Amino acid sequence: MIAELVSVGTEILLGNIVNTNSVYLSEQCAGLGLSVYYQTVVGDNEERMKAVISTALERSDVVILTGGLGPTEDDLTKEVTAQLMGLPLVEDSHSKELLEKYMKQYEKNNPQRRITSNNYKQALVPEGSLVLDNHNGTAPGLIIEKNGKTAILLPGPPNEMKPMFEESVYPFLRKKLPETIFSQVVKICGIGESQVAEDIQDLIKAQSNPTIAPYAKVGEVHLRITAKGEDEKECKKMIKPIVRELKNRFGRNIFATDAEKSLEEAVVDMLKDQKLTLALAESCTGGEIAARIVNVPGASEVFGHGYVTYSNRAKRKCLGVKKVTLKTDGPVSAKCAREMAKGGCIFSDADICLSITGLAGPGGGTKETPVGTVFMGCCYNGKVITREFHFTGNRGKIREQATAHALALLRECIMEGINKK
């Protein structure tokens, strides 16, 4: 079955917002076994929308549209799609009821704001369509089927679109597919995409069903194993030996076999299992490592202290880095990273402390210490190891890579400590 994605919104074309919806929906369609051949972005223009949606309906079985379902005059996705599919708009009483309930709560929370009558436009739906409740906003979603074609209309904001897709659209599409398709993800850190690809080249060449698809993330490589079968049980049975083989090849570099589990979650789980407390001493990342750790529910059980020591004075005062170290070796050095990690454990009384210091640029680099040079330290059980990294890209990219590699190093250090017990 062929699916096509259409993102509606002039703001996407102007670059005012990043189109994350297409990334998410592409992954979901791939997991369902739908073939996505085209993705299109079209502005809020009626004639251009007609041309794009008409073409999509001609060449694809399922067209998923996001955006343009709001109350304003330029929100035309529903109107254009209904016209192309020859369906009049009628008022949906259930949607109107939910809309009024939402608006009353909105007025209660925002007494200075006035609810306008154009909001009721969102309660109009193509006749005969399946209406999808929006539990996170006002615009309902829609599924329209006619002449063997399916149009699925979803709200543009990701925090509305994703829950609606998972609650309503995914089960709907799952029932339409003739066979079950099931995927499992194996997540790897500590080694690069090219090495992973080389190490599984024989598996990819020999694959038919299941298949393995590698995806590169910042500091991680994800392998999606997908099987087709009569039911989910059969698919899982086919995937199991592939996952076992990947574990044999990549061992401790695999941090998760659950698509929803992040690297920071894996780290927090290990700390909890070992009853360890964590401190972080950050310079160039400015708290980004701590931010990822505290995104994990329950991180407060293991994470107590985070030091952002951006200046030399802060490194000395908060972490006990020696003045002579900063003067002779410099703040971007293995020795500084070592003293930051050790000082973090001492001052916080944590079991383990990860430190990071580096040059994110764009200025400040030298021939000996170019931009992108990053040193990390990890103190555990009184012993400190340090690592040197060299990242490329702009300031944001360097900091992002440093954060991801720091989490991988932290995980590695915890595992080393576990193995030595």
N, C-alpha and C positions, 0 to 999 in steps of 0.2 A: 504494500500500500504506500502511495506517494503522498507526502505531506509537504506543505509550503508555509513559510513564516512571513507575515507582513506586519511590519512595525509602523504605526501611524503617529506622526508628530513632527511638525516643522522644527521643534526644539532639538530633535535628534539630528536632523540635517544640518542645523546651525552649530552643532557641537556643544550646545548648552548642557546636555545631559549625555551620559554614556549609556548605550543600548545594551544593558546587561540581560534584558529579557530574552533576546535571541540566543545568547550563550546557554542560558538555563533551559529554554525550550528545545534547543538542538540536542542537548544531553538527554533530556527526557524522551524525546522522540527516538533517539538512538537506542535507549534502554528498552523502549517498547517494540523496537524492530521496524519502525517507520523509516522510509527512505526520504531524507530531506535533500532535494536537488536545488532549491532556490530559496533565498532570503532577500526580502526587499524592504527598503525604508521609503515611505512616501509622506510628503507634507500634508498639511490640512487644506487641501485643495480638492474640491469636489470632482472636477473633470479628471485630474491625474489619479485620484483614488479610484474612480470608476475604471480607468484603463488598467491599473495595477491589479485590482481585485478581480476584474473580469478575466484577465489573462491567467491569474492564479487558479480560478475556478475551472478554467478550460483544461489546464494541463496537470492538475493535481486532484487527488481524491479528497484530501482534507486540507483546508486552509485555516491556519490559526492566526488570528489578528489580535494585536495588542494596541491599546490606546484609542482615544477618540470616542469614549463612551460617556463623557462628562456632560454637564448641563449647558455649556456655552454654544454659541452658533457655529463655531469652527469644529465642534465635536460631531463628526459626520459618519463615523465608521458604521454604526448601526443603520442609519438612514440609507447610505449608499449600498450596503450589502443587501438590505431588504429590497431595495428597488431592483438590483441586478437579479435577485432570485424571485422577483415577482410576488412579493408578500407585502400586504398593508401593515401599518403599525397600529397596534391596539393597546389599550391600557391594561396592565397587569395589576390586579387589585392587591395581590400579595406583596409585590415589589413596592407599590405605593404605600402600603401599611408599614413596611420596614423602613422606607424612606422617611416617612413622617415621624416614626419613632426615633430615628437617628437624628433628625433635624431638631426635635424637641430637646434631646439630650445635648446637642451642640449649642443651642440657644442658652440652655441652663449653665453650661460651662463657659460660654462666651457671651455674656449679656450685652456687650457693646456691639456685637455683630448681628446683622439682620439677615434672615433667611429669605432668599428671593424665589419668586414663583417659577423661574426657569428650571429649578431643580426637579420639578415634576416631569420634565422631559425624559428623565432617566427611568421613569416607570412605563414608558412606551416600549413595546417589544414587537418584533415581527410575528405575525399571526402563526400559531402552530409551533413556535420555537420552544425549546426547553430552556427555562430560565434558571440561572445558577445564582443562589444567594451570595451576597458579598458581606461577609462578617467583619470586614475591616475597612469598609468605605460605603459609598452610596450607590455606585453604578453596578447593577447586576451584570453577570456574564450571560452569554447566550450560546446555545447550540442550535444551528439551523440545518435541517436536512431536506434536500429536494433533488430529484432527478439523479440520484446516486452520488451527489456531492454533499460534503459536510463543511459548513463554515462555523468556526468556533471563535467567538468574540470575547476577549478578556480585557479587564481594565489595565491601564498602562503602569501605574505604580507597582513596583515589584512586591511590596509588602501586602498588596491586594491580589496581584496576579498569581503569585506562587501558591499561597494557601488554597485559592480557588481551583487551580490546576490540580493540585494534589488531592483535594477533597472530592472534586466532581468530574474533572476532565479525564484524569488518568484512568479511573475505573470505567468511564464511558468508552474510551479508546481501547482499553484492555479487552472488553467484551467483543469489539468489532474485529479483532485480529484472529485469524484462523488457527494459529498455534501459539503456544506460550513461549515467550522470550524472557530469559532471566539473566541478570548480570551480577557479577561480584567484582569488587575492586580490591586490588592489593596495592597498598601504599608503601613507597620506599623512600628513605632519606639517607644521606651520607655518601651517595654515589650519583654520578651524572646520567643524563638521558642517553648519551652515546654509549656509555658502558653498559647500561641496562639493555639497550637495543641490541648490542653485540652479543650479550650473554643469553639472549632469548631468540636469536636469529633462527636457530634450528627449529624451535617451536613454532615460530611464525610461518616458516616455509612449509612445515608439515601440517599446518592447521586447516581444518575444514569446519568442523563443529565439535567443540566450541572454538571461538576465535579470541585472539588476544590483541588488544589495541593499546599502545602506550600513549600517555599524555604527560607532557612536561609541565610542571608547576614550578614556582619559585622555590628552589631548595628541595624539591620533591619530584618523584616520578610516580605516576599512577598507572597501573596496568588494569584495564577493564577486560574481564573474561566473560564472554557472552555465549550462551547456549540456547538452541532452539529444541523444543521437545513437546510432548503431549501435555505435560503439566509441569508445575514448578518443581515437584519432587524429582522428576526425571532430569530436569535441567541441572539441579543441584548435584545430582549423582554424577553427571558428566563433567561438571566444573571441579569437583573435589580433587581428582588426581592432578589436575593442572595446578591448582593452588598448592598442593603438596609438593609438586616439583619446583615451583617458584620459591617455596620456603627452603627447600634443599639448596637452591642456588644462591639465594640472597640472605638467608638466615636472619641475623640480628638487624640487618638494614631494613627489614619489613617492620613498620610500626603499627600497621592496622590492616585488617581485612574487612573493614566496615566502611562503606562509602561516606557515612556521616561523621566518622571519627577524625578529628584533626590532630596534627602533630602535638600541639599544646595540650590537648586532652590526653594523649598517650603519655606525655611527660607528667602531668598532674596525677594520672592514675598510678604511675610507677612510684611517685613520691608518696602517695597514700598507702600503697601496698607495703612499702618499706618503712613507713612511719618516719619519713624524713621531712625536715623543714628547709625551705629554700629562701635565699636572698639573692638579689640581682644588683649588680653594680654596672650601670650603663653610662657611656659617654656619647659616642657618635650616634647611637640609636635613639637617644633621648627619651627612653621609657617605652619604646615600641615592643620590646620583649615582655616587659611587665604587662602591657596592655593586652597582649595575646594570652598571657597566663590568666589574667583576671577575667577574660571572656569565658573561661571555663567555670560552670557552676560548681561550687564547693571548693574553689581554689584557696579560699581563706583558711582551710584546714592545714595547708602546707606552706602557703606563701605569706610571709609576715613583713618583709622589708624590701623596699626597692629604692636604690640610691641612683639619682641622676646627677652625676658629678661631671658637669660639662667643662668647668674651668679647672686649672691646675690647683687653685686654692681649695676648691671643693674636694678634689681628690685627696689632698693632704689632710684637710680638716675632718672630712666624713669617713675616709677609708684608711687614713694613716699612710698614704703613699709618701715615700721619703723625698725630701727636697732634692737630694743629690741624684736620685733616680730621674726625676723630672728634668734636672739640669743636664745630666750626662747622657742618658738614654733617650729622654724625651717622653712626652705623654703618649705618643703612638709608638709603643715598643712592647716587646714580650715581658720585660721586667716590670713595666708599669701595670700591664694586665695581670701579672702574677701577684703584685702587691695589692691591687684592687680586689682581687678574688679572696686573698687571705684576709685582708682588712674587713671585707664584707662579712665573712664568717665570724671574725672576732667581735666586731661592733654590734652585730645582730644576734649573735649566739645561734646562728643557723647551722644545720648540718652540712649544707652544701651552698656554695655561692658561685654564680657564673658572672664573669666580668667581660666587658667589651670596650675597646677604645680604638679609634681609627680616624681616617681622613675621608669624609664623604664628598668633599669638594664644594664647588668647582675649583676653588683656589686652595693655596696652602701646601701643595705638593712639591716635592723635590725629586731629584734624580734617584736619591737613595730611598726616599719614602714617597712614592707617587700617590696621587689621588686614587682611592680605592683600596689602599692598604689598611687592613684591619687585624688587630690582635685580640684574641680571646683567651681567657683564663678560667679554669674551673678548680675550685678548692673543695676537697671532699676527704674527710677523715684526716685532716691536717696536711694532706699532700696536694700539690698544685701542678696541673699540667697547663701548657700554653700551646696555642696554635696560631699560625700566621696565614691570612687569606689575602687574595688580591681580586677585587671585584671590579667590574666595568659598568659603564652607564652613567646616567646623571645622578645627582645627589639623592633623589628619592629612590631610584633603582638600587643604588649601592646600599642604602639603609635597609631597604626591603630584603635584599639578598643576605645582608649581615644578620638580620633578625632571624631569618629562616635557618641559616647555618648555625646560629647560636643555639637555637632550640634543639637542632640535631646533635650538636656537641654536648649539650646538657643531658640529653637522653643517653648518649654514649657513655658519659661519665658515670651516670647512675648505674648503668648496666655493668660497667667495669667494677664498681664498688660491690654490686650484688654478687658478681662472679668470684670476688676475692673473699667473700664471707665464709 
